[in-house]
Amino acid sequence: MHQLKRAKRSALVLTRAVALCSELFARSVAFRALVATNASALYASLLEAAGEQHNASAHMVRASRAQQSSNAGLQLVLTMVESWKDAFGDKYPPVAAGYAALQQKGYVFPHVEEMQRCAQQQTEAARTLRKRIRRVQLDQMHRALPEMEDVIIEMNRIFSILVPTLEAFNLFDDDDDDDTQGNDRRTHATPRDEATATSQYGAAMSEDALEENETVEWEDAGNDDDDDAIQWETVPSSTEADAFEDEQHKEAGDGEDDNPLTHMDINEIVQAYGLGSASYQLTISIPTGGNGVQSHDNAVLFQHLADGTRRIHKRFLPLVHEWRAHALEYRNSSNTSERTEENNNNNDDDDEDIREREVMPRINDLQQRLDEIVAKWGELVEDHERRQLAQIPSSIVSMPLAAYTPHQQQQRDHERKRVLLQQKRPVKRARDAPL
């Protein structure tokens, strides 16, 4: 009580006294019994320390309701009394009776628990609505992506026809390179590889021979006397045969030389046959004078490009912009604490997080490809066609992102109205000082 008397002169003392009473009431049974016994006197002392009159009537309290919200000390006291009633009102009836008396007198309690409950319900509702909207957006993406991909592929093929590039000629074919490398590997076989292959082949043949030996029946060989009846002929070796052929060829060629290069020097060889080189240069000229110019022959292609560009401008780009905005909003609104709580309650959140991480790069890539298509079309057509495209309205009606969070929008509207009312209040002008 002594501290409450000092609290009339210092707001800090009142704050500490209220905090001390709250801790004692939550921990001490004896203090709760003391408060229940002297509830009326304690509440009166607390209100007086907060700046309220001791014997204020109910009419005066109701008249000062507008000032209660601006009194920080009174709000602390009312919040503490309300928490006592919510925690121990059933066990200590005088505490609940004191709360009811103050409420009947005209004091407006902050209803902290009810406000927290409402805020939690609004948060859960917003989270559920955000998930539902996100699922709708993902389903819309899965339905629209094949159509977008078909339009992009078709328009790129038309661009390659109207403005051909080196890539369209298939100058560098990966399959030919692979075949060439395979032929090189087969041509440049090392002796070690050949020896290995021969040994493997010999081992395989020996295994086959062993299998055949198991099935073949052998007879005893004849006597050695039969060898005497066989007449043997002497055959020269391969080295001797080669030497004999070289001598015959040399004797036949002494009279006439068939190679004319043997009697020519290097200058005569260069003049007659030229100087060979392994490097060369090949220049191919591609006519580009009529590429990308609209004519009677390619009017159908330009019409397809114009139709595809209008579809991109009216439907595809607005859809992609809406998907990107919702993806950013979903990622920013889902903080770490909400993610942790969702992961504890739901089992499918991991899959949703993985899909969200995959969706954003895909949206950015799709938007980049669509912008490139529109830029290519703008380079082929004239300025008045580009201006006509810019004037075409979008066929996608997108709701603002604030519409998907109604409670937040209501809070912002309420705050905006309060600021406008404060600005419209007339300002009292000071009277002119007497001369």
Residue, then its C-alpha position, 0 to 999 in steps of 0.5 A: m500500500h505504501q508503494l501504491k501511495r508513492a505511485k501517484r507521483s511516479a508512473l515508474v513506481l506504479t508499473r513496478a508495483v503492478a508487476l510485483c502484485s501480478e507475480l505475487f498473485a500468480r505464485s503465492v496462495a497466501f497473497r491470493a487469499l489476502v487479495a480476496t479478503n480485501a479486494s474492494a480496498l485493493y482495487a480502490s487503491l490501485l485505481e487511485a494510484a492510476g489517477e482515478q478519483h476514489n469516490a467517482s460516480a458511475h456517471m463520471v466514469r462513463a463520461s471519462r471513457a474516452q480518456q481511459s485509453s490514453n491513461a497508461g497506468l489505468q490500462l495496466v491496472l485494468t489488465m491485471v484485474e482482468s487477468w486475476k479474474d480469468a485465472f482465479g475468478d472461479k476459485y476466489p469469488p470476491v476477485a470476480a465480484g470486484y471485476a464485475a463491480l468495476q465493469q458495471k461502474g463504467y470501466v472498459f477492460p481491454h479483454v486481452e485474452e479475447m483479443q489474442r483469441c480473435a487475432q489467432q483466429q484471424t491468423e489461422a483464417a488468413r493462413t488457410l485462405r492463403k493456402r487455398i489461393r495458392r493451390v488455385q494458382l498452382d492448378q491454374m499454372h499447370r493448366a496454362l503452362p502447356e498452352m504457353e509452351d506450345v505458343i513459344i515453340e511455334m513462334n520460335r520456329i517461325f522466327s527461325i524460318l523468317v530470320p535463319t541463324l547458323e544453328a538452323f543449319n546443323l553445322f555441328d552435329d553431336d552424333d557425327d562427332d561421336d561417330t568420328q571419335g569412335n572411328d578414331r578410337r578404332t583406327h588408332a589402336t595401340p599394340r598393347d590393346e591388340a595383344t590384350a585382344t589376342s590373348q583374350y581371343g586365345a583364352a576363349m579358343s582354348e576354353d572351346a578346345l577343352e570342351e571339344n576334347e572332352t567329347v572327342e574320342w582319340e585313337d592311338a597314333g601309328n608306328d614311327d616307321d611310317d615317317d620313313a615313307i614320307q618324302w619332305e620338301t624344303v620350302p624357303s622361309s618368308t625372309e628368303a622369299d622376300a629377298f628373292e622377290d626384291e632382287q628380281h624387281k631390282e633387275a627388272g627395274d634397272g632399265e626403266d624408272d617409273n617414278p618421275l619425282t626421282h629426277m625433280d628438285i623441290n622447286e620443280i615439284v612445287q611448280a608441278y604439284g603445288l605446296g600442300s597445307a593442312s589448314y584451309q579457310l571456307t567462306i559461305s555467304i548467306p543472303t539476308g536481304g529479304n529475311g524478316v521482311q513481310s511479303h506475299d509469300n510469308a504473310v501467313l507466318f507474320q499473321h501467326l506471329a501477330d496472333g501469338t503476340r496478342r495472346i501473349h500480351k492479353r493473357f499470358l503475360p498478365l497471368v505470369h505477372e499475377w503468379r509472380a506477385h502471389a508467389l512473392e506475397y506467399r513467400n514473404s507472408s510465411n515467416t519462420s514461426e508460421r512455417t514451424e507451426e505449420n510443419n508441426n500440424n501438417n505432413d504435406d508442408d515439406d512437399e509444398d515448400i519444395r514445390e514453392r522453391e521450384v515454382m519461382p525459378r520456373i515463373n521467372d524463366l517463363q516471363q523471360r521467354l515471353d518477353e524475348i518473344v515480344a521483343k523479337w516480334g517488335e524488331l520485325v514489325e513497324d512502329h504503328e503495330r507495336r503501338q496497337l499492341a500496347q493499346i490492347p487491354s488485358s483479358i485477365v481480371s486480377m484482384p489486388l493482393a489486399a483483397y485476399t487478407p480481409h482482416q488486414q485490409q479492415q485494419r488498414d482502412h480503420e487506421r486510415k479513417r482515424v488519421l483522416l478524422q484527426q486531420k479534419r478536426p478544427v485546430k483551435r487558434a489562440r486569441d490575439a494578445p491585447l495591445 
